[in-house]
Amino acid sequence: MGQLMMLQIKAIYFPILAVIGVTANLVTIVILFRRNCGHSKCISVYMIAMASVDLLVMIVNVMQYNIFSNRFTLSFLSYTPVCKLILYMTAVNLDLSVWFTVSFTFDRFVVICCQKFKTKYCTERTAAMVITAFTFLIFLKNIPVLLAFEPHQIINKVHWGCVTSVAFVSSPPGAAYIWFHSAWGVWFPFTLIALLNCLTGRRILVASRSRRGLRGHRSEKQSDSEMENRNKSIILLFAISGSFVLLWLTAAVSLVTTRLASINYYRGDRTDPGYIATETGLMLKFLSCFQNPCIYAVTQRKFREELKTVVKSPWTFILRYRLKLSIVHRLLSLTQHKDGAGSCSTIEPSLAIVRNKSRLNLGFRVFTSMVDVQQEKGEVSINYIS
């Protein structure tokens, strides 16, 4: 009964999460690339990197590993080399998601607590170097994952499927790597995030008290733009790091207690509490890759405005293109009418366009501004320019 219920939950949960997660992270990447959310270039690099990795998690870990591999058991995805590559990429993607979050947290810590170091560290170039370095190290660190699995069965000399290698898990190097993988991917990042957030929060409390004391003689109703911006930054930081830790906690505990990292090719009792805890932890862990777009939409006003713009932009583009075509045709017909039949014949329309270039340019400029104003008012009408 427990096995059937878990399979039903997974069959519903993962497709919904994949559709929503891929869409949300794609839109987030587009919005952040527009650089209209008021963020610095440094923080934009980290946010784009986190959104890109979360998109990879949705595509590789959720879609390929948890949907396609289960639904198409005899496809090329079940070949042992392909299966090992997918498992390797799932480990890489999750590690990148973890350490990009740590990098983002450390960057905010430097901005708030290390004023002298901030000018050197919090730059776009440094952020790109940090992201590149972590990516290279994580790809190297997860190479043993390729050795941790073996073929599930051999049919006509073809290796199919992947199961955990008993020889690797039971060997001292394999057991050491499992503990190192757990510490590197979960407990060490958790400790860093908690420590950095505590230091950042303490610094903010001290600075807020000092600032309120300096501003005590002023009106209480007078706004403090610096404190408001700092509070928004802290809300964003604590929301991302706090929700990340909470959603990863179940997977971290189950990994240490069961040492079970892969459940797709699990061949034991699927009603075992350890298996159920691992499944639940994985589902919550994948949900964390959908959290950031939701946090941005809730806490960032400019992000919400850009989200509305991105959603409306395809329809706005189509509308403006159709309106421009209409105004061009109308301007050309008016040009031909005013120049007379002799000077503007249907055989030589290009001469009329050259002679009336200034008139067409003026029409385009006036038309574009007119369309913008009318679109803001929700109107769809054309006033032709003669």
Secondary structure, DSSP 4 states (H G I P E B T S, - for coil): -HHHHHHHHHHHHHHHHHHHHHHHHHHHHHHHHHT-SS--HHHHHHHHHHHHHHHHIIIIIIIIIIIIHHH-TTSGGGBHHHHHHHHHHHHHHHHHHHHHHHHHHHHHHHHHH-HHHHHHHSSHHHHHHHHHHHHHHHHHHTGGGGGSEE-SEEETTEEE--EE-HHHHHSHHHHHHHHHHHIIIIIHHHHHHHHHHHHHHHHHHHHHHHHHHHTTTS-TTS--HHHHHHHHHHHHHHHHHHHHHHHHHHHHHHHHHH-----TT--S-TTSHHHHHHHHHHHHHHHGGGHHHHHHHHH-HHHHHHHHHHHHHHHHHHHHHHHHHHHHHHHHHHHHHHHHHHHS-TT-HHHHHHHTHHHHHHHHHHHHHHHHHHHHTT--------
